[in-house]
Amino acid sequence: MDFVSVIMGSKSDWNVMSECIEVLKKFDVAYEVIISSAHRSPERTKSYIKDAQSRGAQVFIGAAGMAAHLAGAIASQTCKPVIGVPLNGGALDGLDALLSTVQMPSSMPVATTSIGKAGAINAAYLAMQILSLKNDELAGKLIEDRVMKAKKVELDSAEIEVRI
């Protein structure tokens, strides 16, 4: 079965990455989550990626803060799409993680989202957009989600316009 693999660099990343999982759940997208560090457990990371691919992982999401080499380490082990989520923390509050995630050498792409919770949510949406290339049902759900969000903007606007 196709699924999204979410790899976090440490347990503390769950506070943010749980947002990603909630989005995947909302759309009934299969996923699994593990903790594995590019620096502290590189062999575990490498082994997991190979195993996950063999079981149907179609997209990998790597979330880490500070040096944030996890998404790049994932990309070095797979030709499947990799999405990097830079996380807040450290002296630079996520800017270091953003630069570490986005600055990849040619032929080793990592799609990088924004820092923090918005990035975690966008990673889920991007993963689903990738999966929707071969899944019309999921594509339909994503379209409906956008329609509902557009309607909410109109309702919110109407509420404010009435007050003025």
C-alpha positions in Angstrom: 0.0 0.0 0.0 1.3 3.5 -0.8 2.0 5.7 2.1 3.8 8.8 3.3 6.8 8.4 5.5 7.3 11.1 8.1 10.8 11.1 9.7 11.5 13.4 12.6 15.0 14.1 14.0 13.9 14.0 17.6 10.9 13.4 19.9 10.6 17.2 20.5 9.7 17.6 16.8 6.3 15.9 17.5 4.8 19.2 18.8 5.0 20.6 15.3 4.8 17.5 13.1 1.6 16.3 14.7 0.0 19.0 12.6 1.2 17.2 9.5 -0.2 13.9 10.7 -3.6 15.5 11.4 -3.9 16.7 7.8 -2.9 13.2 6.5 -5.5 11.6 8.8 -8.2 14.1 7.6 -7.7 13.0 4.0 -7.4 9.2 4.9 -3.8 9.1 3.6 -1.7 6.2 4.9 1.4 7.3 6.8 3.9 6.2 9.3 6.1 8.2 11.7 9.5 7.4 13.1 12.3 9.3 14.9 15.7 8.9 13.3 18.5 11.4 13.2 20.8 12.2 10.3 23.6 12.8 12.9 22.8 10.5 15.8 21.5 7.4 14.0 22.5 7.6 10.3 22.5 3.8 9.9 19.0 3.6 11.3 17.9 6.3 8.9 19.4 4.6 5.9 18.0 1.2 6.8 14.5 2.6 7.5 14.4 4.4 4.1 15.2 1.2 2.2 12.7 -0.8 4.2 10.0 1.9 3.8 10.5 2.0 0.1 10.1 -1.7 -0.2 6.8 -1.5 1.7 5.3 1.3 -0.5 6.6 4.7 0.8 5.9 7.1 -2.1 6.9 10.4 -0.4 9.2 11.1 2.5 8.9 14.0 4.8 11.9 14.9 6.9 11.6 17.4 9.8 14.5 18.7 11.8 15.8 21.8 13.4 19.1 23.6 13.7 21.7 21.8 11.4 18.7 20.0 9.8 20.5 17.6 7.5 17.7 15.0 7.8 15.9 15.7 4.6 19.1 15.8 2.7 20.2 12.5 4.2 16.8 11.0 3.2 17.3 12.3 -0.4 20.7 10.7 -0.6 19.0 7.3 0.0 16.0 7.5 -2.3 14.8 8.7 -5.7 11.3 9.2 -4.2 10.2 12.8 -3.6 11.5 14.2 -0.3 9.9 17.2 1.5 11.9 19.0 4.1 10.3 20.8 7.1 12.7 23.1 8.8 11.8 23.5 12.5 12.1 26.4 15.0 14.7 26.2 17.7 18.3 27.2 18.5 19.8 30.6 18.4 18.5 31.4 14.9 14.9 30.2 15.6 14.7 28.1 12.4 16.6 30.2 9.9 19.5 27.8 10.2 17.2 24.8 9.6 15.7 26.5 6.6 19.0 27.2 5.0 20.3 23.7 5.8 17.2 22.1 4.3 16.9 24.2 1.2 20.6 24.4 0.1 21.0 21.0 -1.6 23.5 20.2 -4.3 22.3 19.7 -7.8 20.6 16.3 -8.5 19.7 15.9 -4.8 16.4 17.8 -4.6 14.5 18.4 -1.4 11.2 20.4 -1.7 11.3 22.7 1.3 8.4 24.2 3.1 8.2 27.1 5.5 9.5 26.9 9.0 7.4 25.4 11.8 3.7 24.4 11.9 2.7 26.0 8.6 5.6 24.1 7.0 4.4 20.8 8.6 0.9 21.4 7.3 2.2 22.3 3.8 4.4 19.2 3.8 1.3 17.1 4.2 -0.5 18.9 1.4 2.4 18.7 -0.9 2.8 15.0 -0.2 -0.9 14.5 -1.0 -0.6 16.5 -4.2 2.2 14.2 -5.3 0.2 11.1 -4.4 -2.8 12.6 -6.3 -1.0 12.3 -9.6 -1.9 8.7 -9.5 -4.9 8.8 -7.2 -8.0 10.5 -8.6 -10.0 10.1 -5.4 -7.4 12.0 -3.4 -7.2 14.6 -6.1 -11.0 15.1 -5.8 -10.7 15.5 -2.0 -7.9 18.1 -2.4 -10.1 20.1 -4.9 -13.0 20.0 -2.5 -10.8 21.2 0.3 -9.8 24.2 -1.8 -13.4 24.9 -2.7 -14.4 24.8 1.0 -11.5 27.1 2.0 -12.6 29.6 -0.7 -16.1 29.5 0.6 -14.9 30.2 4.1 -13.1 33.3 2.9 -16.3 34.5 1.3 -18.3 33.8 4.6 -15.6 35.6 6.7 -15.7 38.6 4.4 -19.5 38.8 4.4 -19.4 38.7 8.2 -16.9 41.6 8.4 -18.7 43.6 5.6 -21.9 43.4 7.6 -20.1 45.0 10.6 -18.9 48.0 8.6 
